[in-house]
Amino acid sequence: MSDPWKAVLHGPLADPARPGTVLLVEGPAGTGKSHLVAGLRRRHPAGSGCLTLTCADPPDGDAQHAFDALDALTRAFGDPTRAAVPTLLVVEDVHRADERTRYRIRHLARTLPNGCALVLTWRPEDLPADRPLLGEPLSCPPGTAVLRIRTGPLPAVVARELTERTLGARCPDDVIERLYALTGGVAQVLVDVLPVLAGTVLADTSPGGPTVDAVEALEAPPRLAETVLGRLADLPADARRLVHAAAVLDEPASEAELAALTDLTAETVRRMLLAALTAAVLTDLGPRRYGFRVPLAARAVAASLPAPERADLHHRAAQVLRRRADVPWPQVAGHLLAAGVRRGLVRAAERAAETHAAAGRHREAARLLQDLLADRRIPGPARARLATAALRRIAGFTLQDAGALLDTLTGAPLLPGPLRAQARVLQGLSLCTPTTPDHDGWLHLERAARTLPDEPGLAARVLAAMSMPHWPGIPLAEHRQCAERAGAALAGTTDPVLRAAVNANLVGLLLTLGDPGAEQALPARPLGEDEDNGDAASAGHRARALCNAADATLWLGRYHDSQAFLERGAALAGRHHAGPHVAHGIRSIRLLLDWATGRWTGLADRAADLVADTARTPVLGHEARTVLAALCLARGEWSQCRAWLAGGLAPHLDQQLAPVAALSSTVLVRLALARGDHDDARAHATQAWGRLCSKGIWAWAAELAPWAVTAALSAGDPATARTMARDLRTAPAAPHLPLAAAARRWCRATLAEHDGDLARAADGYRAAADAYAALPRPYMAALAAEAASRCAAGEGEGKDAGRDTVDRLTDALLVLTGLGATHDAARVRSRLRALAPPRRGRPAHPGLSPREREVAELAAGGLTNRQIAAALHLSTRTVENHVARVLRKLSAPSRRDLPARL
């Protein structure tokens, strides 16, 4: 629909101030013609009159009665006293009109008065190609606007909105894309299949909404099936053969391919194709390609065939597709499977898996290989070839698909022993990204490493996976030992793919420890724009190495390095379709990096998207849940903060990746401190510190330490606080640990504040603020500046020093406000007023005391009474009284009116 016609349809079509309008609405069945007309009727001015008629062939009783009214309307158009004549006349399904009805419509168009509109709808596929719509050319009065609208598939964004509104769930992109493709974007077909899809969502107890598998299982809805089969029945026998072949082929086909499928002559194929096109059973998909406009219609036709005939057509389809210059191997393999033909199937499946993987369709590759490996009729050597192809591609599969495929491989009795052993190793590795990283998983890998003395390459992969320091509960010494053994096992091989896989797992530990060997484990920095050096098979592992490097440097506070590694890894992964688990990892690292460096705009939405996209594998979304919890804490949304970390999908802290568990614990400690629950804060801090002690990687204590020390002191346990600060000092003060250095300054300042040395504490907090700002870590820098001002105020600094404190605190307030940390900003704003009271003169809010003014502004900012009480160190009852007085003095009906009153 072009923009001028959109402008016409935005207002009433019939306007007494302009000449008449004829609107021609054409489009295939189900594309929204009646919906468009209904919208026109809704916009038609009340009291102006509207008449809707539907053509029938032959006319039924109701239609005849309506067209008798049409005769009266025709006579009324010629009567100057026509006070009651409708100004909007709609005639639907004009393609079914008989000659008498077409004559009436032509007469209406010729005599259409000013201010009236005539709307005609029809299906072009049901109109004879050699006949005008009304039998004769359309003739209208001078000045009449004649507009044409062609309806077609829904825009993809509209189809998504309709689908998600109907299902009540967010749908992944791949689900929407497949659903749109199968329905052809036709509105009526989409509306008909959505209730079926909604039923599968309700029956599926796992979270995450509809799946691609559920969409693939859809059948043609009854309305679509009856329409296409009814039209098919009216075709000649040879035309039906042609349509059957096109349905089984299920993709655009040339005339020559249709001839090969049906054994019809070229001349017969041309005539039968024209018949199928005229009957709107097939459509021109161009160029010189023909098939079904709605793929679900092809399923209805194929399902109507007897099984032997359908199998024969599948075999023929595979042969036809093999003759194409660019062979579509996935379709060839699918047709051979459907035909039950084993000859050539393994080769086609291998090529199909390569095609799928190259295009990033890892799920399709996994399902195809799994189906074939589960087929006992495939001979042993062929199964071994398939197994080799599967193991080579498995790093790109989702965790669920990889798990199912590895289960099939490890239980396959016809596979050679080494292949089954390799499958068992990969099953233990779980793609080097354990879905349940616990001690049992570690023991599984340990057993696998002991059983592979004659397979140094596989042993190196296992040991490298065990060297990854994120495993919870495993001491650093064991990771070091595994890394050394992996390096020794790797020394005897020159396989670039194996070396890339092992180095991808080693790089995280090496960077965390500041080991010079990290540079050798990382992919070489490209000299030019292209990082695709080496063979393509190792590209996924190189991308994973860069992403692991980004993750490792993130937890150390090396945010610029992390950003650089992440961009290189994401670019390489995107070019080589490195797999969904790598893609999820990239998104998680980017969320954490943006949270740490203060890029909070849109961060909550992106984190929520990742949580939704990983609902079926919640562990992949835990970093996103932690980011959402931290954002809620900064905004004062305490209940939601806890829900993100303690909800049903959140794994226990003992089962989380070690640095993520430390960050989650940090949020929980801060939440308890904000609520004034000092015992709960100390309990969370003590448990988290115990996990870090077991791990021995004190660089990861940098997130937790400032708040753990504060929690211990607030609970009256200075001995534990000093022990924690001393533990953090055992982390070497190396350049590669800038976050730990900032945390050490904060802890020293906190202890000095507790000891009453407020001057030293203020200096320590300022030093911490500067260190955090240099990372950059703006949120923590602002909080450190706030703590410095607290100590400076207690110390009673001189005028110049006080001005510096106010300036720093003002900068901190600007940072927190810009981040959207409303709760923290309110607390800092209150402290700033205490340090720099307003000048003498007329008060900003006459009648309000200074304390009432503080409470009023915090309440206007959206904080609850409990949050205001925590920010101002008051009781909740006192805040309630202040709020009541403020509302009364400002004549504000409710808290929502406070911003305007203030």
N, C-alpha and C positions, 0 to 999 in steps of 0.2 A: 504494500500500500504506500503510495507516494505521499510526500508531505502535504501537498494541497488538499488531497482527499481527507487526510487526518484533520486538517483545519476545519473542513466542512462538517465532519462528524463530531467535533467537539461541542457544537451547539445544536439547536433544533434544525432539522433539515428543511422544514416548511417555514418560510418567513414571509409574512404578508408584505414586507417592504421590498421584495425582490421577485423577479419572474419565477416561474415554476422550475422544479428540479426533477430530473429522471436519474435514478441511481441504479446501475446495473451491477449486481453482485453475483459473480460466478466463482465456482470452486468445487473440487471433488467432494464426495460425501464425507461428512464428519469433520470438515475443516472450519466450522464455526460460522456458517452463513446465518443460521437461525439465531445464534447468539448475538451476532452483530445487529440483526434486525431488532431483536429484543432491546438492545441498547438504544437504538433509534427511537423506539416507542417510548422508552422511559424518559428520554430527553424531549419528547414532543410536548408542547405546552398543554397544560390541563384545559379541558373545555374546547379544544380546537378540533376534536374528532379524529379518530384513527380507525381504519378498517383493514383487517388482515384476511386474505383469502389464500387457500392452498389448492393447487391444481391436482386433479386426480384423473387417472386414465384407466377405465372410463370414469366419467364423473359419477360420484356417489350421491346419495340423497342430500347430505349436508352441503356438499360442494354445489349441487344444483341450486339449492336454496340461496347459497351465498352469491352465486352468479346471477340469480334473479335480482338480488340487491345491487349487483354490479350494473345490470341494465338500468335500474332506476338511477344509479349514480351517474351513468353516462348521460341520461336525459337531464339530470340536475345540473351538470356542468354547463349546459346550454341555457339554463334558466337564470336570469339576472337577479332573481329573488332568492338565491340558494343560501339561505341563512344557516341551514343545518348540514351542509355538505362537508364531509371529512376533508381535512387538509393534508392527511398522510394516508396513502393507500399502499399496502404491501401485498404483492402477489408472489407467493412462494412456489417453487418447483415448476417453473414455467416450461421446463423441458417436457413435462407430461401433459401440457395443455393441448386440447383438440383445436381444430381450425376455428370453430365458433368462438372459443375463448380467446384465441390469439387475435381474432378480429376485434373483439371487445377491448382488449388491451391496446391494440393499435389505435382505436378510436379515442380511448382515454388519453393516450400520449399526444394525439393530434390536437385535442381540445383542452389540454391541461391549463387551468387558469393560473394567474399569478398567485403566489403564496401557497401553492399546493405542491406536493411531492409524490412521485410515483416510484416505488421501489420494486424491482423485479429480481428474483433469485433463481438460479438454475445450476445444474451440474453439466459442465461441458462434455463429460464423457458419455452422457446419455442423450446428447443432442446430435442428430445427423450432421455429418461434417459438411454436407453440401447444402444446408438450409440455414437461412438466418434465424435468429432466435424467435421472431414473431412471424416467420413465413415471408415477410417482406421487409425491406429496409425501414428503420425507425424514422418516423417523421414527427417533429414537435413544433410548437409555436415559436416564432422568432424570439430570441433572448433566453430560451429555456436552456438551463445548464444540464448537460448530459455527462454523467460521471460513471466511471467503471472501477470496480474494486475486485481484485482477484484474491480470494482467500487461499491459504496454503498451510504448510506446517507451522506450528507454533515456534516462535523464537525459543532457543534453548533455555534462556534465562526464565522465560515464562513457564516452560515445562518444568523446570526445577522448582519454581515457586508453587506450582500446582501440586507437584508430587510431594513436596515436604509438608505443605498444608494439609493434604489428604492423609498422609501417613503419620503426621504429628511427630516427625523425627527428622533430624538432619541427615542428608544422604551424601555419601562420599562421591567424588567426581566420577569415578569409574562406574558406579551404579547408575548415575544420571546419564552418562554418555551411552551406556549399553541400552538402557530403557528407551532413550530417545531414538537410537538407531533401530531397535526392533519395532517400535510403533510408527516409525517414519515421521515422528513429531505431529501426527494427526491427533487433533484434540479429542475426538470421540473415542478413538482407540485407546488413547492414554487414560481417559476417564473410565473406560470399561475394564482395563487391566489393573488399575490401582486398587480397587477393593480386594482383588485376588492377592496382590502383593501385600496389602495390609494384613491379610489373614496369615501369611507366612511370617510376618514380623511379630504378630501376636503369639504365634505358635513357637517361635524361637525364643528360648529363655535367656540366651546370651545377649549382652547389650550391644548397641552399635547400629541399630536400624537395619534396613534391608541390605542384602549382599548381592554381589554379581551372580552368584550361583542361583539365588532365588529368581533373579530376573531372567537368567538363561532358561530356567525351568518353566517359564510362562508359555501357555498355549494361546492360540488365537481366540479372542473372546467370541461368544456365540454370534453376536451381530455381524462382526467382520467375517467369520467363517461362513455364515449363511449367505451373505452378499456375494462373496467371491465364488463359492461353490454353485450358487444359483446362476451367476453369469457364465461360469464354466460349463454348466449343463446345456446351455443354449448354443454352444459352439459346435462346429463340425468335429468328427472323430479325430481327424489329423490335427486340428487345432488343439484339441484336448491333449493329445500326445505331446505336442510342443509345450503346452503349459505345464504338464506333469514334469517334463524334463527340466524346464526352467525352475520349477519349485524345488526339485531335489538338488539341482546345482546351487541354488540359493545365492547367486551373485550375478551381476550384470554379464550377459553373454552376447556374443556376436551371432549373426545369422549362420555363419559357417559352423560355430560350435553347437548351435541348436540342431543343425542338420546332422552333425556327427553323433549327437545324443539320440536322435530319433530315427536315423536311417532314411529320412525323407530327402527328396531331391531339393536342390536349391530353389527351383521354381515353386514347388509345393510349400517349402518353408516360408518363402516370401508371402504367398497368399494366406497361409494360415497365421503368420505373424500379424499381417494386416487385420485379419479377423479378430485376433486376440487384443490388438491395440484398440480397434474400434469398439470392442465390448468392454474396454477399460479393465480387462483382466490383467494384462501386462501393460507396462508403460515404457516410454523412451527414457532411458537413464543416461544416454549420450556418452561419448559420441559413438554412434552405431552399436550401442549396447542396450539390451532390453532385459527387463526383469520385473519384479514386483515393487510397487511403490511402498508398500508396507511389508517388511520381511515376515511379520507374523502371519500374513495372508499366505505366504509360501509354505509356512508350516502347516496351515490348515489343508492346503492342497496335497502336500506330501503325505500327511497323515491319512488322507482318504484313499491312498493307493494300497493294494495288496502287498504284503511284506516281500514276496519274491520279486515283484515288479520294481518295488522301491530299491531293493538291494542291487538289482541289475543296473538300475539307473545310477546308483552311487558308484558302482564299478566303472561304468562308462564315463561318469563325471571325472573320476580320478585320471582316466586315460586322456580325456580331453584337456584337462588342466595341465597335464605334463607336457603338452605340446606348445604351451605358451612360451614366448621368449623369456619372460620373467616368471618362472614357475612359482605359484603360490603354495609352497610346501605344506603349510599348516592345513590348508583345505584339502590337499591331496591325501595327507595322512588321515584326516577326518573321514573322507569318503571311503578310503580303504578299510578303515575300522568299521564304518557303518555297513559296508558290503560284506564284511567277514572274510576279506581276502588278505592272506598273509604274505603273498609274494610281493616284494618291493616295499612292504610296510615299514620294516626297520630303517631302511635307508631314508624313506620319506619322513619318518619320525625324527631321525637325527637332524635332517635338514630343517624340519619344522621347528625343532627346539632351538636351533641356531637362529632361525628367522625371528622367532618370538623373542629370544633374548636380546638380539640386536635392536629390536624395536621397543624394548622395555616391557614386553608382555610376559613377565616372569611367571605369573599365575598360570597362564595358558600352557607355557612350557612344562611347568611342574605337573599339571593335571594330565597332560598328554603322556609324559614319561611314566607317571604312576599307573595310568590305565594299562599301558603296554607291559610294564614289568609285572603287573598282577595277572597277566594273561598266561596261563600255563601252557597254552598251545604254541607259544613262541619257543623255538629251540634254544638250547643252552648257549651256543656261541653268539647268537643274535642278542640274547638277553644280556650277555656280558658286554657287548658293544653298547647297548642301551644304558646299562648301569654305569659304564665309563662316561658316557655323555651326561648322565644325570649328575654324577659326582663332580664333573668338571663345571657344571652350571649351578650347582646347589647354593653357592654363596649369594646368588641373586634372588633366591626365593624368599617369600615371607616365612616367618617362623612356623606358622601352622602348616603351610604347604611343604616346607623342608622337613618338618617332623613327620608328616604322613609319608613322604617319599622315603625317608630313612627307615621308618618302620617297615615299609615294604621291602627295602633292600636287605635289611638285616635278617628278615625272615624268609628270604628267597632261597629255597634249597638248591636250585639249579645254578646258582652263581658260584664262581671260583672263590676259594677261601680268602685270598688277598683282597678281593673286592668287598666281601662281607666284612672283613676286618677294617677296611678303610671306612666303610659305612658306619661301623660301630664307633670308630674314632670321631667321625664328624657328628654322630648322634650325641656323643659326649661333649664335643666342643659346642654344640648348639649354635653353630655359626660364630663362635667366639663371642657371642652376646647372650649369656645365659638368661633364659626367661625366668628362672627361679634360682638366683645365685645364692645357694646355701651350701652347707658343709657336705651334704650328700653329693651334690654335683661335683664338688672338689674331689671327693673320694672316688667318684666314677672316673674322672680324668686321671687320677693317680693310678688306678688299676689299669687303665688303657695304656698309660706310659710304660708300665712294667711288662705288658704283654707284647711290646713291639721292639724287641732288641734287634731284630733283623730288618726293621723298617726305619732307618734313621730319619728319613724325611717326615714320615707320619709322627714319629716320636718328637721331632722338633716342633711340629705344629701343636701337639698336645702340651708340651712343656711351655711353649710360648704363650698359649692360652692361660696356663696356670701362673705365668709370670705377671699377668695383668693385675695391677694392684687394687682394682675396685672390688675384688671378691671380699665379702664381709667375713670377719672372724678369722682370716688367715694372716699370720704375722708377716711382716715385711721380710724377715730372714728367709722364709720359705719362697717368697716371690723371687728374691735375689738368687737363691739356689736354682730355681727352675729356669730363670733367665740364663744363668751360666751353662746349665746342661743343654738348653735349647741352642745356644750359640755353638757349643761343641758339636752337637748333632748336625747343625747346619753347615759346619765347616767342610763336611765331606761332599757337599752337593753344589752343583752350578745351575740347577734348575731355577730360572728367573721367577717362575710363578710361585714355587715353594719359598724362595727367599723373600719375595714380596709379602706372602701370607704371614711368614714368621716375623718379619720386621714390623709388620703392621701391629702385631700384638706386643712386641718388645718396646716399641717407641714410647708408650705411655709411662712405663716404669722408669725408663732411662731419663726422660725429661723431668719426671717428678723428683728424681734423685740428683739431677744436675750432672748426669754422667756424660762425658764427652762422646761416648759411643752413640748417643742419640742422633748425632749428625749423620753417621753411617746408616742408621736404620731408616732415616727419612728419605723419601724420594728426592733425587737431585733437583735443585731449583733450576727451572728452565732458563736457557739463555735467551730465547725469544718468547713469542706468545704461546707456542704450542708446548703443552706439558705431556703430550702423548708419546713420550719416548719409550722404547721397549715394546714388547708384544702386547696386544690388546687383552689377552687372557689375564694378565696381571694388573690391568688398569683398576679393576675393582678393589684389589688389595692396596694399591698405591693410594687410591682415594680414601680407603679406610685408615691407612696410616696417617694421612694428613688430618683426618677428622679426629683420630685418637690424639694426635699432637695438639689440635685445637682444644680438645677437652682437658688434656693434662695441663697446658699452660693457663687455661681458664681458672682452674682451682688454685694455681700459684699466684694469681693476680697479674699475670703477664698478658694483659688484655689486647694490646696491639699485636703481639705475636699470635695470640689465639685468633684474632680476626683475620690475620694474613693466612694462617694455616687453613682456617675454615673456608675462606673464599677459594683458595686453590683446590681444596678437597671437594667442595660443592661443584665447582666447574668441571673437574675431572669425573666426578660421579655422574653428573648430568650428561656428559658426552658419551659415557659408556654404560648408562643405565645400571649403575652399580647395585641396585637392589633396594627394596622398600625399607629394610632395617637400617641401611646406611642413610636413606633419605630421612627417616624418623630421627636418627641420631643427629643429623645436620640441623634439623628444626629444633631439637632439644638444646643443642649447644648454642644456637643463635638466640633462643629465648633466655637462657642463663646469662649469655654475654650482654644482651640488651638490658636485662634487669640489673646486672652489676654496674654497667657503665652509664646508666641513667637514660636509656632510650625507651621510655615507658609509654610513649604515645602509641596506641593501638596494641600494646603488649598483651593486655588481658584478653582481647579478642583472639589474637594469634595463639595464645596459650590454650584458650578454650577450644579452638579448632583442633589443636593437636590432641587434647584430651578426647574429643569426640571421635577423631580419626583412629585412635588407638584403643577404643573402648573394648574391642575383642581381645586385645593383648595389653591389659592395663599397665604392666610394668614399663612399657615403652612410653607411657605418658606421665610417669611419675615426676620427672623434672618439671613438666608443664604444671602439674598440680602444685608442686612446691612454689613455683613462681607465682601462681594465682594466690596461694596462701600468703606469701610475703606481701603482695600488693594489697590484699585485704587488710592485713595487719597495719600497713601504713595509712590506710584510709579509715581505720577504726572499726572495720566490719569483722568483729571478733568471732561471732558464731560461724560465719561463712569461712573464716580463716581456718578454724578447727575442722570444719567439715571437709575441706580440701585435703587435709592431712590425715584425718581419722575416719574418713568415709569407708564404705564397704569395698571400694576398689583400691584403696591405698594399702600397699603391702606393709607388714610390720617393719619397724625400724631395723630389727636384726636381720631382715632379708633384703634390705635395700643396698644398692651399690654404696660403698663406704663413704665417698665424699658427699653423695646426695643425702645419705642418712644424717651426716653432720649438719648439712644445711637445713634439713627438715627439723632436726632437733633445735637448731638455733631459733627457728621461727616459733617453735613450741615454747622455748624458754622465754623469749621476748613476749609472747602472748600471755604467759602466766605472770610475768613481771608487770605488764600493763594492767592486768586485772587485780593486781595486788596480792596474788596467791604466791607468796614467797617460798613456801614449802614445796609446792608443785614445780615451781621454777627450778629449785635446787635439785629435786628428784630427776627432772628431765636432763639437767646439766650433768649430774653425776653419772647417769646411765650412758649418756652420749660420750662423756669423757672416758668411761670404762671401755667403750668400743674403740675409741682412738688409741687408748693404751695398748689394747690387744693388737691393733694394726701396726702401730709404731711409726706411722707416717705423720709427723707432727705438723708438716706443712698444711695438712687438711684441717688442723685445729684452728686455723686463722679465722674462719667464719664464726666458730663457736666461742672461742676464748673470751672476747670482751664481755659477752653476756653471761657465760658460765661463771666467770669471776664475780660479776655483779650479782648473779643469783646466789652464790655462796655467801657473799657478804650480807646481802639483804636478809638471808635466813639466819644470820648470826653465826656463820661458820668461817671465820677468817683463815683458819688453818688450811681448810680445803682450797680456799681462794688462792692462797700463796703457793700451795702445791701445784695448782693448775698453771699459774703464771710461770713457775719454775719449769714445769714440763714443756711449756711452749718455748722457753729459752733454749731447750735442748735441740730445737731445730736450728741448723747452722745458719748464721746470718750471711747467707750467700746472695749475690745479685739476682739469682733466679727465684728468690722467695720474697718478692716485695710486699705481698699481702700479709705474710707472717710478720714482717718488720713493722708494718703499721699496727697490727694487732698487739704486738709486744708493747709499743708505746702506749696504746690505750690501757692495757692491763696495768702497767706501771703507774699510770695516772690514776686509775681507779683505786689501787692500793694506797697511793699517797693521799687521795681524798678521804679514804676511810681512816687513815692515820691522823687526819687533821692538818696535814701539810698542804693547804689549799693553793698556795703560790706554786709549789712544785707540781701539783695536780693540774692547775690551769695551764702551765707551760707544757706538761705532758700531753694534755688533750689537744692543745694547739699544734704540737708536733705531729700527733696522730692525724689531725684534720689535714695538715699539709701533706702528709704521706698518702692518705687516702685520695686526696684531690689529684695528686701526681699520677695515680694509676691509670685512668681516672676511676674513682669510685665516689661520685658526688653525694649519694644518699648517706653513706657512712661519714663522709667528710662533714656534712651538715650536722649530723648527730654529735660528732666529736666537738664541733664548734659550740653547739648547745651546751654540752657538758663543761667546756672551758668557761663559758659565761657563768654557769652556775657556781663554779669554784671562784671565779673572779669576783662575783658579787658577794660571796661569803667572805672573801679576803678583804674587801673594801679597798679596791685599787684607787690610785689617784685619778685626777681628771683626764689626763691624756690617755692613760691605760684604759680607763673606762670607755673613752670614745672609741678606742680600737676594738674593745669587746662588743660595743653596740654595732660597729661597722661589720664585724665578723658575723654577729648574730643576724643582722639584717640580710647579709648575703646568704646565710643559711636559710632564712625564711623564704627568700626568693627562689632558692634551689628547690626546697620542699614544695612550695606552691606550684612551681613549674612541673615538678614530677607528678603532682596530683596526690601527694601524701598528706591528705587533709587533716588527719588526726595529729600527725607530727607537727604540721604547720600551725595548727591551733595552739598546741602546747608551746611552741617557740614564740608565737605571737604574744602569748600571755607573758612569757618571761621577758620579751623585749619591752613591753609596756612597763613592767616593773623596773627595768633598768633605765628607761628613758620615758618618764611620765610626760603627759602632754603639758604644753606651756600654759601659764596662767592666762586667763581670759574667759571668754564665753565657752562653757563646756560643749563638747561635740553633741551630746544628747542630754538636753536639759532635763533635770529631774532624776537622772540615773546616777547612782554612786559609781565610783571606779570599778568596784567588784561586779556590780550589776552590768556595767558596760562590757566587761570581759565576758561574762556569762552570755549576754545577749549576742555578742558577735560569734561566739563559739556555737551557740544554738542556731544562729542564722546560717552558719557554715554546714549544718546538717548533723552535728554531733548529738548523740543521745545524752540524757542526764548522767548516766553512768560514765560515759566517755569524758564529759566535761569535768566530772568529779575527779577522775584520774588525772586529767591534764592540769587541774588547778590545785590538786591535793586537798580536796574538800570531801565532805560526806555527800552521799547522794541526796539525803533529805535537805541539806543546806542548798544544794543546787536546785532542787525542786522549788524551794521557797523563793530563791532568786529569780527563777524563770517566771513564776507566777506574778511577782512584783513587776518584772520587766513587761510582761504582756499587759498588765493593768495600766502601767504608766505610759506605755506607747500606744494604748488603745488598739492593740493587735489581737484579732480574733483567735489566732493560733500561731504556732511557731513558724508555719509556712509564710506568714505575713511579715516576719521580722526583717528579711532582707530589704523589702521596700520601705519599712518604717525607719530602718537605720541608714 
